[in-house]
Amino acid sequence: MKIYLNENVWDAALKRFRWLFDEFENIIVNVSGGKDSTVCLNLALMVAEEKGRLPLKVSFIDQEAEWQTVIDHMRLIMADPRVEPHWLQVPIRIFNATSTIEPWLNCWEPGKEWIRDKEPISIKENVFGTDRFAEMFGAQCKHLFGDSPACMIGGVRAEESPARLNGLTAYETYKGETWGRVENKKRGQYVMYPIYDWSYTDVWKAIHDNHWLYCPIYDYMYQYGYPVASMRVSNVHHETAVMHLKYLQEIEGATWNKIVARISGLNSVAHLQADFMAPKVLPPMFSDWFDYRDHLLKYMVTDDDIRGKLRRQFASADARYSPEIHGALVKVEIACVLLGDYHGTKLSTFAASHGKFSKNNGIRNRGLLPPRRQEAQA
């Protein structure tokens, strides 16, 4: 349920940014090149200048398989004299949702031919103690600030999914506020999302009203008829962004050719239908949708660890929910297999919007909702 206040989101966000700068001596803004992080970056720069806190630390974790338009945009951001750049181009493992045969991309892997060269200003050696994207934010924070309190600022918004709405409104993070997550309570390090209650229309209004520089990939997507509310910037093989691939081929042909040569499964996914969902009609050779799901799980997922993890997630979900919604649940599970969503993104969204059908409301504690660690990109 939304509760409307006698305050607009712009003023509320500025109050939050000023409060964070008063609370934390150490602040870093995580950017992706997307519209939400664009707003967070510019609001943070406004408040940092206001409070004499420039230059502002800005972090971009480069996942190699990025739109070239995003990289060009990031070069402009990192060249801003108000910014202290932390551009990470370090070896990390990223899940590849386009292939069941090669489910991982080892970004910036030594000895491989990369999609593009590294930037002169980037951090190239992984000294952070992890090779996973989601863990890199906290690891970087610890590397920069040690055991000192710190705040990372990100552009996650509750409007984007029921799971995010639940995660940003249900649990206290810091001094009574819910719009963030605890990275490390002992060190006093947090991730905060000051525009969590903004709509995508608020985001675009702020960008245009203030003439802020934004990534032109959104203009190209708009020209190709992509729905404004569904546009997102991420690595091109992310489980929530793979349907942008057909636009990548048309908008950035050169980037497409390099990424197809680097990542298994990309070309095949780009030629599939618009949605990675169960077919509308059950194929006749299967007895029911669960039989179809188990067949896909057995023959499509070749990685034993991923297959086992998906099987455990499905068993937990099947046991948790009342039979009256099993028809909807199993089709979400089928989508997880088709998309390679072993992170459980789709199941998390289902859990957040179907909690009343759960036999046990302790969804997060029983493993259906993952910990709020993954940084979202808009």
LINCOR-V900760 format. One record per backbone hydrogen bond with DSSP energy under -1.0 kcal/mol. CO is the residue of the C=O (numbers start at 1). NH is the residue of the N-H. Records with the same first field share a line. If there is no record, write none. Layout:
BEGIN
CO: NH ; NH
END
This chain:
BEGIN
5: 7
8: 12
9: 13
10: 14
11: 15
12: 16
13: 17
14: 18
15: 19
16: 20
17: 21
18: 22
19: 23
20: 24
26: 151
28: 153
29: 59
34: 38
35: 39
36: 40
37: 41
38: 42
39: 43
40: 44
41: 45
42: 46
43: 47
44: 48
45: 49
46: 50
47: 51
48: 53
49: 52
56: 84
57: 29
58: 86
59: 31
60: 88
63: 65
64: 66
65: 236
67: 71
68: 72
69: 73
70: 74
71: 75
72: 76
73: 77
74: 78
75: 79
77: 80
80: 83
82: 56
84: 58
86: 60
87: 123
88: 62
92: 107
94: 105
96: 99
103: 96
105: 94 ; 107
106: 109
109: 112
119: 122
123: 89
125: 127
131: 93
135: 139
136: 140
137: 141
138: 142
139: 143
140: 144
141: 145
142: 146
145: 148
150: 190
151: 28
152: 192
153: 30
157: 160
161: 165
162: 166
163: 167
164: 168
166: 170
174: 177
177: 173 ; 174
178: 180
179: 193
181: 191
184: 188 ; 189
188: 150
189: 183 ; 184
190: 152
191: 181
192: 154
193: 196
195: 198
196: 158
199: 203
200: 204
201: 205
202: 206
203: 207
204: 208
205: 209
206: 210
207: 212
215: 218
216: 220
217: 221
218: 222
219: 223
220: 224
221: 226
222: 225
227: 230
228: 231
235: 238
237: 97
238: 241 ; 242
241: 244
242: 245
244: 248
245: 249
246: 250
247: 251
248: 252
252: 256
253: 257
254: 258
255: 259
256: 260
257: 261
259: 263
265: 269
266: 270
268: 271
269: 272
275: 277
283: 286
288: 292
289: 293
290: 294
291: 295
292: 296
293: 297
294: 298
295: 299
296: 300
303: 307
304: 308
305: 309
306: 310
307: 311
308: 312
309: 313
310: 314
311: 315
312: 316
313: 317
314: 318
315: 319
316: 320
317: 321
320: 359
322: 325
323: 326
325: 329
326: 330
328: 332
329: 333
330: 334
331: 335
332: 336
333: 337
334: 338
335: 339
336: 341
340: 342
341: 344
344: 348
345: 349
346: 350
347: 351
348: 352
349: 353
350: 354
354: 357
355: 358
357: 322
361: 363
362: 366
363: 368
364: 367
371: 373
END
